[in-house]
Amino acid sequence: MSDFIVEKLSKSVGDKTVFKDISFIIHDLDRIGLIGVNGTGKTTLLDVLSGISGFDGDVSPFSAKNDYQIGYLTQNPDFDDSKTVLDTVLSSDLKEIQLIREYELLMLNYSEDKQARLERVMAEMDSLQAWEIESQVKTVLSKLGIQNLSTPVGELSGGLRRRVQLAQVLLGNHDLLLLDEPTNHLDIESIQWLEQFLVQSSSAVVLVSHDRAFINNVTNRTLEIVCGHVEDYKVKYNEYLVLRKERREQQLRAYENQQKEIADTKAFIERFRYQATKAVQVQQRIRQLEKIVPIEVDEVDNSAMHLKFPPCLRSGDYPIICDDLRKDYGSHTVFDHVTLTIKRGEKVAFVGKNGEGKSTLVKCIMGEIPYTGKLKIGHNVQIGYFAQNQAQLLDDSISIYDTIDQVATGDMRLKINDLLGAFMFGGEIAEKKVKFLSGGERSRLSMIKLLLEPVNLLILDEPTNHLDLPSKDVLKEAIKAFDGTAIIVSHDREFLDGLVDKVYEFGGGKVVEHLGGIYDYLRARNASTIQEAIDNKTDNVTQTNAPSESNADNKQSYLERKEWQKKLNKAEKAVKECENRIAKMEQRIKELDALLADSKNASNMELVTEYTTIKQNLDEENEQWFTLSESLSELKNKV
C-alpha cells in the first residue's frame, strides 16, 4: 500500500478544537493545495502529519506502508549551524550520499596515502552511479540560488537557510512532501523551476502557499479546512474557487430554507399550543423541531478591507530619471548603461534573478550607495520605502496597536482594529508587544505603517513574503487605488498581475524595459505561451533531466583536482573572512543606529564619526567581496 490514509484525526490546542474526526487519503501522485482562512489549522495539520505534533486520542489515525518517508519544509529550519551547506543537504542515509560525502572529504584533504581509499570510493560511486546524484544536488542548489556550498549554514541569512532546507527536502528519498510556504525568498525563475520539479516529482505533495499562481500551476487537488472539518475538492485551485462559491451558495439557500422551516414550525406551535384539537399536531411539530440538525455555512474570511493611502503632495511628471547609470563593486559591474524614465502614476515591477541588481538600483534611488551616471529624483517626490530590514526600525517597547495608533490619522484611527485584522493581528494579538513578534510578523507590521504614510512614490522590496492571501489582496487594492507612483520588486506573479503596467528585467548587467503586465513580459521572454513561460519547460527539463557528465569529466586527474581544490579553498576562505567582516560592520551599524536614535546621543560626535567611518569601510569591504566572489565563481566554473 502506497497511499497515506488519515482516518478520524482530531487535534486540540488548549481548550480549542482545531479539527475533529477529519478523514482523507493522499494518493501516490497527488499534488494537494491545503487551503483555509487564518487560524483554521493549516500549519497545525502539517505538523501532525509530519509527526512533529501529536494528535488527540491513543489510537493512531494514520495508515501507510511501514517505510513511508515524509519530508517537511517548516517555517523555521532547525540546522546544525556548524555544518556546511553541502553537508546539510547531503544528510541522508543513502549509500550514494555517504560515498559522495567521503569523496568530498578525501579531495578536500588529499594526500598520497589516501590515494588507494580514494580509488575504492570512486569505484563504488561508479557502480552506484553516485556521480549523477552529486550532479543533481549541485543542480538543485544552483537553481535555488545557492552557490557557495562550503559556507556553514550558521552564517546564512534566514532566506538562504530556508532555501537550504528546501533543497534538503526536495533531494530526500520521500514518499510525501509537506511544504509550508515553499516560495518565500525565491525569485521568479527559482519558483518556475520549483513548479516544474514538483510537477515531475515521484513524491506526493501537500503544500500551503499564499502564491496563487504557484498553487494553481502545481496542484491537482484542493483540501480546505473549514469549520473544524476538511472539504476535499478533486480539482486545482482556480476550479476549487468556482466550486467553493457554488457550494457556499447552496449552503446559504439550504440554511435560509431551514430557518424558514424552523420559523414556520415555531409559529405553528405558538399559535395552537393551547388548543386541545391541535395538541397532537403541536407535539409532532415539537418533535420535528428537536430532530432538526442545524445547517452550517462555511466560514468566510471577512477580514479583508478597502484601504487608501492618505493624501499627499503631487509629484513632478517624472519621479525617477536614470541616464547611463552604472554601478560597480570593485571589478564587478552590477549594471551599466541603465537609461529609464518612470512617469508619475506608473506602477512598475523590477524582476530578475537574485543578485542581478534589483535592490542595488533601489539603493541608488534611495541615495544609500554611490554610482556613476545620472539619476534624478523629480520635484516634490516623497518616498515610502519598504525593505526586509524595515522591521528592525520598529519600537520594541510598545504594542502592535500603539505602533499603528502613532501613525494613523483621521478616519483611519477608527479602523485600526479592522486594519490589524486584515493583516492577521486581530483580537488580543493587537496588544502584543513588538519585541515578542517573529520576523514575519514584524515585516507585516512595517507594511501597515507604510500604508498609512503620506507618500507619492512607493518602493516595495518583496512586500508579499509574509502576507497571506487576504492581506495581499488588501495591499494590492491599496496600491491599485494609489494615485502616486510605485516600484515593486517582487517574485509574486499573481500579485503583480493587473497591478503593474511596465516590467524592468535585470540580468547580465543590463536592465531591459518590457511594456505591459507581468504575463506580457513572461510571454515575450519565452516567445511562446504564458503556460510555457510559467513552466519554463524547455530549459528546466533539459537541465534537470540531463544526464550527468561522463565519469571522465567528473573525475579530473588527481593532481589537477588537488591543485584546483587548494585554490578553491583559499578563495572560499577569503570570501568567508570578508563576509565575516561585513557582518560585524553591519551589526555595529545597527547598534549605532539604535544609539543615535536616542536624543541623548544626537550630539555625540564620537558616535557620528564612528558611524561614518564604518559606513565607508563597509562600502570598500562590499567592493572587495564582489571581487573575491567573482574570482571564486571563475574557479568553480573550471570544474
C-alpha positions as CSV (number, residue, x, y, z in Angstrom):
1,M,0.0,0.0,0.0
2,S,1.5,3.3,-1.1
3,D,-1.4,5.6,0.0
4,F,-1.2,7.6,3.1
5,I,-4.6,7.3,4.9
6,V,-5.9,9.7,7.5
7,E,-9.0,8.5,9.4
8,K,-10.9,10.3,12.1
9,L,-8.0,12.7,13.0
10,S,-8.7,15.1,15.8
11,K,-6.4,17.8,17.2
12,S,-6.9,20.3,20.1
13,V,-4.7,23.1,21.2
14,G,-5.5,24.1,24.8
15,D,-9.3,24.4,25.0
16,K,-9.7,24.9,21.2
17,T,-10.6,22.0,18.9
18,V,-8.7,22.8,15.7
19,F,-10.3,19.9,13.7
20,K,-12.3,16.9,14.7
21,D,-12.6,13.4,13.1
22,I,-11.3,14.5,9.7
23,S,-10.5,11.8,7.1
24,F,-8.8,11.9,3.7
25,I,-6.4,9.8,1.6
26,I,-3.2,11.1,0.0
27,H,-2.5,9.0,-3.2
28,D,0.8,8.4,-4.9
29,L,0.9,11.4,-7.4
30,D,-1.4,13.8,-5.6
31,R,-0.4,17.5,-5.6
32,I,-2.6,18.9,-2.9
33,G,-3.1,22.6,-2.0
34,L,-4.1,23.0,1.7
35,I,-6.4,26.0,2.0
36,G,-8.2,27.7,4.8
37,V,-8.7,31.1,6.4
38,N,-6.2,32.3,9.1
39,G,-6.3,30.2,12.3
40,T,-8.1,27.2,10.8
41,G,-5.0,25.0,11.4
42,K,-3.2,24.5,8.1
43,T,0.3,24.5,9.6
44,T,-1.0,22.5,12.6
45,L,-2.2,19.8,10.2
46,L,1.2,19.7,8.5
47,D,2.8,19.4,11.9
48,V,0.6,16.5,12.9
49,L,1.1,14.7,9.5
50,S,4.9,15.0,9.8
51,G,4.9,13.7,13.4
52,I,6.3,17.0,14.9
53,S,3.0,17.4,16.8
54,G,0.8,14.8,18.3
55,F,-3.0,14.1,17.9
56,D,-5.9,13.6,20.2
57,G,-6.5,10.1,21.5
58,D,-4.4,6.9,21.9
59,V,-5.1,5.2,18.5
60,S,-3.1,6.4,15.5
61,P,-5.4,7.9,12.8
62,F,-2.6,7.2,10.1
63,S,-2.2,4.2,7.9
64,A,0.7,3.8,5.4
65,K,3.4,1.3,4.4
66,N,5.9,0.7,7.1
67,D,8.8,2.5,5.4
68,Y,6.7,5.5,4.3
69,Q,9.0,8.6,4.3
70,I,7.8,12.1,4.9
71,G,9.8,15.3,4.1
72,Y,8.7,18.5,5.8
73,L,9.6,22.1,4.9
74,T,8.9,24.1,8.0
75,Q,8.8,27.9,8.5
76,N,11.8,27.8,10.8
77,P,14.6,25.5,9.7
78,D,16.5,23.7,12.5
79,F,20.1,23.0,11.4
80,D,23.4,22.2,12.9
81,D,24.9,25.6,12.3
82,S,28.5,24.3,12.1
83,K,27.7,22.1,9.1
84,T,28.3,23.4,5.6
85,V,25.6,23.8,3.0
86,L,26.6,20.7,1.2
87,D,26.9,18.5,4.4
88,T,23.4,19.8,5.5
89,V,21.8,18.9,2.2
90,L,23.6,15.6,2.0
91,S,22.3,14.5,5.4
92,S,20.8,11.3,4.1
93,D,21.4,7.7,5.0
94,L,21.6,6.7,1.3
95,K,24.8,4.8,0.5
96,E,25.4,7.1,-2.5
97,I,25.2,10.1,-0.4
98,Q,27.7,8.7,2.1
99,L,30.1,7.9,-0.7
100,I,29.8,11.5,-2.1
101,R,30.5,12.9,1.4
102,E,33.5,10.7,1.8
103,Y,34.8,11.6,-1.7
104,E,34.4,15.3,-1.0
105,L,36.4,14.9,2.3
106,L,39.1,12.9,0.7
107,M,39.5,15.5,-2.1
108,L,39.4,18.3,0.4
109,N,42.2,16.8,2.5
110,Y,44.1,15.0,-0.3
111,S,47.4,13.3,0.4
112,E,49.2,10.4,-1.3
113,D,48.5,7.9,1.4
114,K,44.7,8.4,0.8
115,Q,45.1,7.5,-2.9
116,A,44.1,3.9,-2.6
117,R,41.0,4.7,-0.5
118,L,40.0,7.4,-3.0
119,E,40.2,4.9,-5.9
120,R,38.0,2.4,-4.0
121,V,35.4,5.2,-3.2
122,M,35.3,6.3,-6.8
123,A,34.9,2.7,-8.0
124,E,31.9,2.3,-5.6
125,M,30.5,5.6,-6.8
126,D,30.8,4.4,-10.4
127,S,28.9,1.2,-9.6
128,L,26.1,3.0,-7.8
129,Q,26.0,5.9,-10.3
130,A,26.5,8.3,-7.4
131,W,28.0,10.9,-9.8
132,E,24.5,11.6,-11.1
133,I,23.3,12.2,-7.6
134,E,26.1,14.7,-6.9
135,S,25.3,16.4,-10.2
136,Q,21.6,16.6,-9.2
137,V,22.4,18.0,-5.8
138,K,24.5,20.8,-7.2
139,T,21.9,21.5,-9.9
140,V,19.1,21.8,-7.3
141,L,21.2,24.1,-5.1
142,S,22.2,26.2,-8.1
143,K,18.5,26.5,-9.2
144,L,17.7,27.8,-5.7
145,G,20.4,30.4,-5.9
146,I,22.9,28.7,-3.6
147,Q,26.4,28.9,-5.0
148,N,28.9,28.6,-2.1
149,L,28.4,25.0,-0.9
150,S,31.2,25.2,1.7
151,T,29.6,28.0,3.8
152,P,28.4,27.0,7.3
153,V,24.6,27.3,7.4
154,G,25.0,29.3,10.7
155,E,26.4,32.2,8.6
156,L,23.5,32.3,6.2
157,S,20.6,34.7,6.2
158,G,17.1,33.5,7.1
159,G,16.1,33.4,3.5
160,L,19.1,31.3,2.4
161,R,18.6,28.9,5.3
162,R,15.1,28.3,4.0
163,R,16.5,27.6,0.5
164,V,18.9,25.1,2.0
165,Q,16.1,23.4,3.9
166,L,14.0,23.3,0.7
167,A,16.9,21.7,-1.2
168,Q,17.3,19.1,1.6
169,V,13.6,18.2,1.5
170,L,13.5,18.0,-2.3
171,L,16.5,15.8,-2.6
172,G,15.5,13.3,0.1
173,N,14.0,9.9,-0.8
174,H,10.5,10.8,0.3
175,D,7.1,9.4,-0.4
176,L,5.3,12.6,0.7
177,L,6.5,16.2,0.7
178,L,4.9,18.6,3.1
179,L,5.7,22.2,2.1
180,D,4.8,25.3,4.2
181,E,5.2,28.4,2.1
182,P,8.0,27.0,-0.2
183,T,8.2,30.1,-2.5
184,N,9.2,32.5,0.2
185,H,12.6,34.1,-0.6
186,L,12.7,32.7,-4.1
187,D,12.9,34.7,-7.3
188,I,10.6,34.2,-10.3
189,E,13.0,31.8,-12.1
190,S,13.5,29.7,-9.0
191,I,9.8,29.5,-8.5
192,Q,9.2,28.4,-12.1
193,W,11.9,25.7,-11.7
194,L,10.3,24.6,-8.4
195,E,6.9,24.3,-10.0
196,Q,8.4,22.0,-12.7
197,F,10.3,20.0,-10.2
198,L,7.2,19.3,-8.1
199,V,5.0,18.5,-11.1
200,Q,7.6,15.9,-12.3
201,S,8.4,14.6,-8.8
202,S,7.5,11.0,-7.9
203,S,6.5,12.1,-4.4
204,A,3.1,13.1,-3.4
205,V,2.9,16.8,-2.3
206,V,0.8,18.7,0.2
207,L,1.6,22.4,0.3
208,V,0.5,25.6,2.0
209,S,1.2,28.7,-0.1
210,H,-0.1,32.2,-0.5
211,D,1.2,32.4,-4.0
212,R,-2.0,31.8,-6.1
213,A,-0.1,31.2,-9.4
214,F,2.2,28.7,-7.8
215,I,-0.7,26.7,-6.2
216,N,-2.6,26.7,-9.4
217,N,0.4,25.5,-11.5
218,V,1.4,22.7,-9.2
219,T,-1.7,21.3,-7.6
220,N,-4.4,18.9,-9.0
221,R,-6.4,18.7,-5.8
222,T,-7.5,21.1,-3.0
223,L,-8.2,20.4,0.7
224,E,-10.0,23.1,2.5
225,I,-10.1,23.3,6.3
226,V,-13.3,24.9,7.3
227,C,-15.4,24.8,10.5
228,G,-13.1,22.2,12.0
229,H,-13.5,19.7,9.2
230,V,-12.0,19.1,5.7
231,E,-13.6,19.5,2.4
232,D,-12.0,17.6,-0.5
233,Y,-12.1,19.1,-4.0
234,K,-10.6,16.9,-6.7
235,V,-9.5,20.0,-8.8
236,K,-6.8,22.6,-9.0
237,Y,-7.0,25.9,-7.1
238,N,-8.8,28.0,-9.7
239,E,-11.5,25.4,-10.2
240,Y,-11.8,25.0,-6.5
241,L,-12.7,28.7,-6.1
242,V,-15.6,28.2,-8.5
243,L,-16.8,25.0,-6.8
244,R,-16.4,26.6,-3.3
245,K,-18.6,29.6,-4.4
246,E,-21.2,27.2,-5.7
247,R,-21.1,25.1,-2.5
248,R,-21.5,28.1,-0.3
249,E,-24.4,29.4,-2.3
250,Q,-26.1,26.0,-1.9
251,Q,-25.4,26.1,1.8
252,L,-26.9,29.6,2.1
253,R,-30.0,28.5,0.3
254,A,-30.3,25.4,2.4
255,Y,-29.7,27.4,5.6
256,E,-32.3,30.0,4.6
257,N,-34.9,27.3,3.8
258,Q,-34.1,25.6,7.1
259,Q,-34.5,28.8,9.0
260,K,-37.8,29.5,7.3
261,E,-38.9,25.9,8.2
262,I,-37.9,26.5,11.8
263,A,-39.7,29.8,12.0
264,D,-42.9,28.4,10.5
265,T,-42.8,25.4,12.9
266,K,-42.3,27.7,15.9
267,A,-45.1,29.9,14.7
268,F,-47.5,26.9,14.4
269,I,-46.5,25.7,17.9
270,E,-47.1,29.2,19.5
271,R,-50.4,29.6,17.6
272,F,-52.0,26.3,18.5
273,R,-50.2,25.4,21.8
274,Y,-53.3,25.8,23.9
275,Q,-55.9,24.4,21.5
276,A,-56.9,20.9,22.5
277,T,-57.9,20.0,19.0
278,K,-54.4,20.7,17.7
279,A,-52.5,19.0,20.6
280,V,-51.3,16.1,18.5
281,Q,-50.1,18.3,15.7
282,V,-48.3,20.6,18.1
283,Q,-46.4,17.7,19.7
284,Q,-45.5,16.4,16.3
285,R,-44.0,19.9,15.4
286,I,-42.1,20.0,18.7
287,R,-40.5,16.6,18.0
288,Q,-39.7,17.7,14.4
289,L,-38.0,20.8,15.8
290,E,-35.9,18.8,18.2
291,K,-34.7,16.5,15.4
292,I,-33.5,19.3,13.1
293,V,-29.7,19.3,12.7
294,P,-28.6,22.9,12.1
295,I,-27.0,23.5,8.7
296,E,-23.5,25.0,8.9
297,V,-22.4,27.6,6.4
298,D,-18.7,27.6,5.6
299,E,-16.9,30.4,7.3
300,V,-15.7,33.2,5.1
301,D,-12.7,35.4,5.7
302,N,-14.2,38.8,6.2
303,S,-11.0,40.4,7.5
304,A,-10.2,42.0,4.1
305,M,-10.9,45.7,3.9
306,H,-10.6,48.5,1.5
307,L,-7.7,50.9,2.2
308,K,-6.5,54.0,0.6
309,F,-3.2,55.8,1.1
310,P,-3.5,59.2,2.8
311,P,-3.5,62.2,0.6
312,C,0.0,63.6,-0.3
313,L,1.6,66.3,-2.4
314,R,1.5,65.8,-6.2
315,S,5.0,64.9,-7.5
316,G,6.6,66.2,-10.7
317,D,5.8,64.4,-14.0
318,Y,8.9,62.2,-13.8
319,P,9.7,61.0,-10.3
320,I,12.6,58.9,-11.5
321,I,15.0,59.5,-14.4
322,C,18.1,57.4,-14.9
323,D,20.6,58.2,-17.7
324,D,23.5,55.9,-18.4
325,L,23.6,54.8,-14.8
326,R,26.3,52.4,-13.7
327,K,27.2,50.6,-10.5
328,D,30.4,48.7,-9.8
329,Y,31.7,46.9,-6.8
330,G,35.4,46.6,-7.5
331,S,35.9,44.8,-10.8
332,H,32.4,43.5,-10.8
333,T,29.8,45.6,-12.7
334,V,26.3,45.1,-11.3
335,F,24.7,47.0,-14.2
336,D,25.7,49.7,-16.7
337,H,24.1,51.9,-19.4
338,V,20.8,51.9,-17.4
339,T,18.6,54.5,-19.0
340,L,14.9,54.6,-17.9
341,T,12.2,57.1,-17.1
342,I,9.3,56.4,-14.6
343,K,6.4,58.7,-15.1
344,R,4.1,59.9,-12.3
345,G,1.3,57.4,-11.6
346,E,3.1,54.4,-13.2
347,K,3.2,51.1,-11.4
348,V,6.4,49.2,-12.5
349,A,7.9,45.9,-11.5
350,F,11.6,45.1,-11.0
351,V,12.2,41.4,-11.8
352,G,15.1,39.1,-12.3
353,K,17.3,36.5,-10.6
354,N,18.5,37.2,-7.1
355,G,21.8,39.1,-7.2
356,E,21.2,40.8,-10.6
357,G,20.9,44.4,-9.2
358,K,17.3,45.0,-8.4
359,S,17.9,46.0,-4.8
360,T,21.1,47.8,-5.8
361,L,19.2,50.1,-8.1
362,V,16.7,50.8,-5.3
363,K,19.5,51.7,-3.0
364,C,20.9,54.1,-5.7
365,I,17.4,55.7,-5.9
366,M,17.3,56.0,-2.1
367,G,20.8,57.6,-2.1
368,E,22.2,54.9,0.1
369,I,25.1,53.9,-2.2
370,P,27.3,55.8,-4.7
371,Y,27.0,55.3,-8.5
372,T,28.2,56.7,-11.8
373,G,26.0,58.3,-14.4
374,K,22.9,60.4,-13.8
375,L,19.9,59.7,-11.5
376,K,17.4,62.4,-10.9
377,I,14.6,62.4,-8.3
378,G,11.7,64.5,-9.5
379,H,10.1,67.6,-7.9
380,N,8.2,67.1,-4.7
381,V,8.9,63.3,-4.6
382,Q,8.1,61.8,-1.2
383,I,9.4,58.2,-1.0
384,G,7.9,55.5,1.1
385,Y,10.4,52.6,1.2
386,F,9.7,49.0,2.4
387,A,12.6,46.7,2.6
388,Q,13.1,43.4,4.6
389,N,15.2,45.2,7.2
390,Q,12.5,47.7,7.7
391,A,11.2,45.6,10.5
392,Q,14.3,46.4,12.6
393,L,13.3,50.0,12.9
394,L,10.1,49.3,15.0
395,D,9.9,50.3,18.6
396,D,10.1,47.1,20.6
397,S,8.7,48.6,23.8
398,I,5.2,49.3,22.6
399,S,2.3,47.2,21.4
400,I,1.1,46.4,17.9
401,Y,-1.9,48.6,18.3
402,D,0.1,51.6,19.7
403,T,2.6,51.2,16.8
404,I,-0.2,51.9,14.3
405,D,-2.1,54.3,16.5
406,Q,1.0,56.6,16.4
407,V,0.9,57.0,12.6
408,A,-2.9,56.6,11.9
409,T,-4.8,59.9,11.2
410,G,-8.3,61.0,10.5
411,D,-11.0,58.3,10.0
412,M,-8.3,55.6,9.8
413,R,-7.9,55.9,13.6
414,L,-11.4,54.5,13.9
415,K,-10.5,51.5,11.7
416,I,-7.2,50.4,13.3
417,N,-8.7,47.1,14.6
418,D,-10.1,46.3,11.2
419,L,-6.7,47.1,9.5
420,L,-4.8,45.0,12.0
421,G,-7.3,42.1,11.5
422,A,-6.7,42.3,7.7
423,F,-3.0,41.7,8.4
424,M,-3.5,38.9,10.9
425,F,-3.2,41.0,14.1
426,G,-6.8,40.8,15.1
427,G,-8.2,40.4,18.6
428,E,-5.9,40.1,21.6
429,I,-2.9,39.8,19.4
430,A,-3.1,43.6,18.8
431,E,-2.0,44.1,22.4
432,K,1.2,42.0,22.0
433,K,4.5,43.9,22.4
434,V,6.5,44.4,19.3
435,K,9.6,42.8,20.9
436,F,7.8,39.4,21.0
437,L,7.0,39.3,17.3
438,S,8.6,37.0,14.8
439,G,10.5,38.3,11.8
440,G,7.4,37.7,9.5
441,E,5.1,39.5,12.0
442,R,7.4,42.5,12.2
443,S,7.5,42.7,8.4
444,R,3.7,42.8,8.2
445,L,3.5,45.5,10.9
446,S,6.1,47.6,9.0
447,M,3.9,47.2,5.9
448,I,0.9,48.5,7.7
449,K,2.9,51.6,8.9
450,L,3.9,52.3,5.3
451,L,0.3,52.1,4.1
452,L,-0.5,55.0,6.5
453,E,2.3,57.3,5.4
454,P,1.6,60.3,3.1
455,V,4.0,59.5,0.2
456,N,3.8,59.8,-3.6
457,L,6.5,57.3,-4.6
458,L,6.3,53.7,-3.2
459,I,9.3,51.5,-3.4
460,L,8.4,47.9,-2.1
461,D,11.1,45.2,-1.9
462,E,9.5,41.8,-1.8
463,P,6.4,43.1,0.1
464,T,4.4,39.8,0.0
465,N,6.8,37.4,1.6
466,H,5.0,37.2,4.9
467,L,1.5,38.1,3.8
468,D,-1.4,35.7,3.5
469,L,-3.9,35.8,0.6
470,P,-6.4,38.3,2.2
471,S,-3.6,40.6,3.3
472,K,-2.0,40.6,-0.2
473,D,-5.4,41.5,-1.6
474,V,-5.6,44.5,0.8
475,L,-2.2,45.7,-0.2
476,K,-2.8,45.1,-3.9
477,E,-6.0,47.0,-3.9
478,A,-4.4,49.8,-2.0
479,I,-1.6,50.1,-4.5
480,K,-4.0,50.0,-7.5
481,A,-6.0,52.8,-5.9
482,F,-2.8,54.8,-5.1
483,D,-2.6,57.9,-7.3
484,G,1.2,58.1,-6.9
485,T,4.0,56.1,-8.4
486,A,5.1,52.6,-7.4
487,I,8.2,50.5,-7.9
488,I,7.6,46.9,-6.8
489,V,10.5,44.3,-6.5
490,S,8.7,41.0,-6.4
491,H,8.6,37.4,-7.5
492,D,4.9,37.0,-7.0
493,R,3.3,36.9,-10.4
494,E,-0.3,36.8,-9.1
495,F,0.3,39.9,-7.0
496,L,1.9,41.7,-10.0
497,D,-0.8,40.7,-12.4
498,G,-3.2,43.5,-13.1
499,L,-1.1,45.8,-10.8
500,V,1.9,46.9,-12.9
501,D,1.9,48.3,-16.5
502,K,5.7,48.0,-17.1
503,V,8.4,45.5,-16.2
504,Y,12.1,46.1,-15.9
505,E,14.1,42.9,-16.2
506,F,17.5,42.8,-14.5
507,G,20.1,40.3,-15.8
508,G,23.6,40.1,-17.3
509,G,24.5,43.6,-16.1
510,K,21.6,45.2,-18.1
511,V,18.1,46.5,-17.4
512,V,15.6,45.8,-20.1
513,E,12.2,47.5,-20.3
514,H,9.1,45.5,-21.2
515,L,5.8,47.3,-21.8
516,G,2.7,45.6,-20.5
517,G,1.9,43.5,-17.4
518,I,3.9,40.6,-15.8
519,Y,2.3,37.9,-18.1
520,D,3.0,40.0,-21.2
521,Y,6.7,40.0,-20.0
522,L,6.7,36.3,-19.4
523,R,5.2,35.6,-22.9
524,A,7.7,37.9,-24.6
525,R,10.6,36.4,-22.8
526,N,9.8,32.9,-23.8
527,A,8.4,33.7,-27.3
528,S,5.6,31.2,-26.6
529,T,2.5,30.7,-24.5
530,I,2.1,32.0,-20.9
531,Q,2.0,28.5,-19.7
532,E,5.3,27.7,-21.2
533,A,6.7,30.9,-19.6
534,I,5.4,29.7,-16.2
535,D,6.6,26.2,-16.5
536,N,9.8,27.1,-18.3
537,K,9.8,23.6,-19.7
538,T,12.4,23.7,-22.3
539,D,15.3,24.9,-20.3
540,N,14.4,23.5,-17.0
541,V,13.5,20.0,-18.1
542,T,16.7,19.8,-20.2
543,Q,18.8,20.9,-17.2
544,T,17.0,18.9,-14.6
545,N,16.9,15.6,-16.6
546,A,20.2,16.0,-18.4
547,P,22.4,13.0,-17.9
548,S,25.4,13.7,-15.7
549,E,28.7,14.4,-17.2
550,S,30.7,11.4,-18.1
551,N,32.8,9.9,-15.4
552,A,35.9,11.0,-17.3
553,D,34.7,14.6,-17.0
554,N,33.8,14.3,-13.3
555,K,37.0,12.6,-12.4
556,Q,39.7,15.0,-13.2
557,S,43.2,13.8,-12.8
558,Y,44.1,13.7,-9.1
559,L,46.9,16.3,-9.4
560,E,44.6,18.7,-11.3
561,R,41.9,18.2,-8.8
562,K,44.3,18.6,-5.9
563,E,45.6,21.9,-7.2
564,W,42.2,23.2,-8.1
565,Q,40.9,22.3,-4.6
566,K,43.8,24.2,-3.0
567,K,42.9,27.4,-5.0
568,L,39.2,26.9,-4.3
569,N,39.8,26.5,-0.5
570,K,41.9,29.7,-0.5
571,A,39.3,31.6,-2.4
572,E,36.4,30.4,-0.3
573,K,38.3,31.3,2.9
574,A,38.9,34.8,1.6
575,V,35.2,35.2,0.7
576,K,34.2,33.9,4.1
577,E,36.6,36.2,6.0
578,C,35.3,39.1,4.0
579,E,31.7,38.2,4.8
580,N,32.5,37.9,8.5
581,R,34.0,41.4,8.5
582,I,30.9,42.7,6.6
583,A,28.6,41.0,9.2
584,K,30.5,42.6,12.1
585,M,30.3,46.1,10.5
586,E,26.6,45.7,9.7
587,Q,25.9,44.6,13.3
588,R,27.8,47.6,14.7
589,I,25.9,50.0,12.3
590,K,22.7,48.6,13.7
591,E,23.9,49.2,17.2
592,L,24.9,52.8,16.3
593,D,21.6,53.4,14.6
594,A,19.9,52.5,17.9
595,L,22.2,54.7,19.9
596,L,21.9,57.7,17.6
597,A,18.1,57.4,17.5
598,D,18.2,58.3,21.2
599,S,18.1,62.1,21.5
600,K,20.7,62.0,24.3
601,N,23.3,60.8,21.8
602,A,22.3,63.1,18.9
603,S,25.3,65.4,19.5
604,N,27.8,62.7,20.4
605,M,30.4,63.3,17.7
606,E,32.4,60.2,18.6
607,L,29.4,58.0,17.7
608,V,28.7,60.0,14.5
609,T,32.4,59.8,13.4
610,E,32.4,56.0,14.1
611,Y,29.2,55.6,12.1
612,T,30.6,57.5,9.1
613,T,33.9,55.6,9.2
614,I,32.2,52.2,9.4
615,K,29.9,53.1,6.5
616,Q,32.9,54.0,4.3
617,N,34.8,50.8,5.3
618,L,31.6,48.8,4.7
619,D,31.4,50.1,1.1
620,E,35.0,49.2,0.5
621,E,34.5,45.8,2.0
622,N,31.5,45.2,-0.2
623,E,33.6,46.1,-3.3
624,Q,36.2,43.6,-2.1
625,W,33.6,40.9,-1.6
626,F,32.4,41.3,-5.2
627,T,35.9,41.0,-6.5
628,L,36.6,37.9,-4.4
629,S,33.3,36.3,-5.3
630,E,33.9,36.9,-8.9
631,S,37.3,35.1,-8.6
632,L,35.6,32.3,-6.7
633,S,32.9,31.9,-9.4
634,E,35.6,31.7,-12.1
635,L,37.3,28.9,-10.2
636,K,34.0,26.9,-9.7
637,N,33.3,27.2,-13.4
638,K,36.5,25.4,-14.2
639,V,35.3,22.2,-12.5
